[in-house]
Every structure is written in C-alpha cells, then in structure tokens.
Amino acid sequence: MRVPTALIASGLAHTILRPSWFNQNFSEYFLTAFVKDQNIVPVPTGSGRTPFVDLDDVAAVAVAALTSDGHAGKIYDVTGRSR
C-alpha cells in the first residue's frame, strides 16, 4: 500500500503535499551532469512537459498548511505555477 493511501485510510488528520520535480536537481543532484555535459534535461514525461518547483516553494506551502486552518484532508500538487 502506498504511503498516502495508508495515511488516508488511517483516519488521522493529514495534509498531503505532492511536489513535482525540484529546481535543485539541476545544481545539486543527479541532473547536474546531463545539464553541464550534454545540455539536456532528461525527464520521464515522453513528449509532455513537466514543471519544476523550488524547495523553498514546497516549504512555503507546508508552512501555510501547518499554520492555518482548512487544510486537513487536502492534497496539494505543488508545481511552482500559481493557479
């Protein structure tokens, strides 16, 4: 059972954040070599596009969810794009 499914089934109060790819992957992690050496960004999206989000933005959403009312039982896709 996936963790979000188990959490929802548990009945515990929860808020789930689902961030997309991270900007930091370009400078700090596994995408660095591809970007620097091959000038490509490999992502498993086929011909589709995927948004990248900064970890500071994920943290801001988490702070808002933890410090204000109305977020219990919600799932937020954190994409870095405002809606």
C-alpha positions in Angstrom: 0.0 0.0 0.0 1.3 3.4 -0.9 2.0 5.8 2.0 -0.6 8.4 1.0 -3.3 5.7 0.6 -2.3 4.2 4.0 -2.4 7.6 5.6 -5.8 8.5 4.2 -7.2 5.1 5.3 -5.8 5.5 8.8 -8.3 8.3 9.7 -5.6 10.5 11.0 -5.7 14.2 10.3 -3.4 14.9 7.3 -2.4 17.2 4.5 -0.5 15.7 1.6 1.9 17.7 -0.5 2.9 16.3 -3.9 5.7 18.4 -5.3 6.8 17.9 -8.9 10.4 17.9 -10.0 12.8 20.1 -8.0 14.8 23.0 -9.4 17.7 21.9 -7.1 18.1 18.8 -9.3 19.8 21.0 -11.8 22.5 22.2 -9.4 22.8 19.8 -6.6 21.7 16.3 -7.7 21.6 13.8 -10.5 20.6 16.1 -13.4 23.8 18.2 -13.0 26.0 16.1 -15.2 23.4 15.9 -18.0 22.8 19.7 -18.0 26.5 20.6 -17.9 27.9 17.8 -20.1 25.2 17.0 -22.6 23.0 20.2 -22.5 19.8 18.1 -21.9 17.3 17.6 -19.2 16.1 14.0 -19.2 12.6 13.5 -17.6 10.3 10.6 -18.0 7.4 12.5 -19.5 7.5 11.3 -23.1 6.8 14.3 -25.3 5.0 16.1 -22.4 6.2 18.8 -20.2 6.8 18.8 -16.5 7.0 21.8 -14.1 10.0 22.2 -11.8 9.5 23.7 -8.3 12.0 25.2 -5.9 12.2 23.5 -2.5 11.6 26.9 -0.9 8.2 27.0 -2.5 7.4 23.5 -1.2 8.4 24.7 2.3 6.1 27.8 2.0 3.2 25.5 1.1 4.0 23.3 4.1 4.2 26.3 6.5 0.8 27.6 5.2 -0.8 24.1 5.6 0.6 23.7 9.1 -0.1 27.2 10.4 -3.6 28.0 9.1 -6.9 26.3 9.2 -8.7 24.5 6.4 -6.0 22.1 5.1 -6.9 18.9 6.9 -7.7 16.1 4.4 -6.4 18.1 1.4 -3.9 17.1 -1.2 -1.9 19.8 -2.9 0.1 19.3 -6.1 3.0 21.7 -5.7 4.1 22.6 -9.3 5.7 26.0 -8.9 2.9 27.5 -11.1 0.3 29.7 -9.5 -3.4 28.9 -10.2 
